[in-house]
Amino acid sequence: MKVEQIYTGCLAQGAYYIESKGEAAIIDPLREVKPYLEKAAKDGASIKYVLETHFHADFVSGHVDLARATGATIVFGPNAQPKFAAHLATDGEEMKVGDLTIRVLHTPGHTMESTTYLLLDENGREHAIFSGDTLFIGDVGRPDLAVKSDLSEAQLAAHLYDSLRNKIMTLPDNVIVYPAHGAGSACGKNMSKETSDTLGNQKKNNYALRPDMTREEFVKEVTEGLLPPPGYFPMNVQMNRDGYANINDVMAQGLQELSPEAFEAAANGTGALVLDTRKPGDFARGFIPNAISIGIDGGFAPWVGALIPDIQQPILIVAEQGREEEVVTRLARVGYDNAIGFLKGGFQSWADAGKEVDSLVSVPATELAASFEQDNSICIVDVRKPGEYQAEHLETALNAPLDYLNEHLGALPKDRTLYIHCAGGYRSMIAASILRSRGFQEIVDVQGGYKAIAETNLPRTNFVCPTTLK
């Protein structure tokens, strides 16, 4: 028996490979299917099932392409209504993978089709559950993503309470919990950085599994403090339910090499967004006017999803040379399939061609402190999340969370210099690039973010100012 977690940090997502006696099952695969095909080929195994725990909202699954490539059966739990060939399993149904048995446990609540897969070993003993977004390590799935006119957030939470107590908490304590996500995912609010645990430990440590917890207490606690989901979530659900373009076609289109002249013509002729994925510091020193910075070495895909509202938006890519394929792949993981090419030779080729170049001022936190000492009315904009801001912030800072920046541009003054910071420097450069593209000229990025700011003598507080934007 082989059980392998394939964890993708930038999405905080866990897919799973199960193999026994030359047969394999894949659970919640990512969009690019080559790694699963290679694993099966190495083991001399055929992929028999592609098991989906639910219609994912935060990434596009590889189920359709993987089934097409292998002939595997796509499996969903009850209530799913995919628009492609799939087996809708019944609660308690069992499937064989070599000497192993996979039992379907319908666990509605996160969504109504949500399903947990219980793995039984060669001797029929409960070994592990693949819980999707029903049960995380330290948390449970948010119950607001499948809200419909006839089904409220509270009703979904009540379903989740019953699923956890009637289907999962009755299992032996030594069963391993393998969730679909870990810390950093927007699918929950209190997830641990650990990516697996025993069910017994979760019964002791997960707030949502307290044995004395009433249904009313559960509903209240799991629905408190939920931030609005990223705007791309509904489109990803639709793609996972309806199907999508073949990943090979998406890659071929996105990996078209464009000279600076062809790149400029495409930008002017298609209305494409120029997405610069280089390091924040490199972007600040020079970039194509109106380009948006979202660095590939951070939470790239979720930030693309949060900040580019039109999933069909044509995208032109500026990347570090050799990383173009990685960028197109990570865009496709969250359904941004309309990358139409990349700048051959990277940004340097644009500069070498004598094309127009813009830049941003980026200063260390000590320089911000010196500017504040001279004028304590300078405008400081904190783009961290509300919870980060509330924990501690500069006394005079406005809070304009990056997630909602587009909605609050009107609240920021264009006639003053804006000092932008986040926690470490990644988000502030994204915000600075967005503001510059919207006509804000006096932008200063603060290097190192609040971590560096906290080492200065700038006055800090945890009082929530009335100037908080959201």
PyMOL commands that set and color helices and strands:
alter all, ss='L'
color gray80, all
select helices_A, chain A and resi 9-11+34-43+63-70+153-168+199-205+207-209+215-223+233-242+247-254+260-270+280-285+300-307+324-333+346-352+365-374+386-391+402-411+426-437+449-453
alter helices_A, ss='H'
color red, helices_A
select strands_A, chain A and resi 2-8+13-20+23-27+46-51+73-76+87-88+94-97+100-106+115-120+126-132+176-179+197-198+257-258+273-276+292-293+315-318+339-343+361-363+379-382+393-394+398-399+418-421+443-446+460-461
alter strands_A, ss='S'
color yellow, strands_A
deselect
rebuild
show_as cartoon
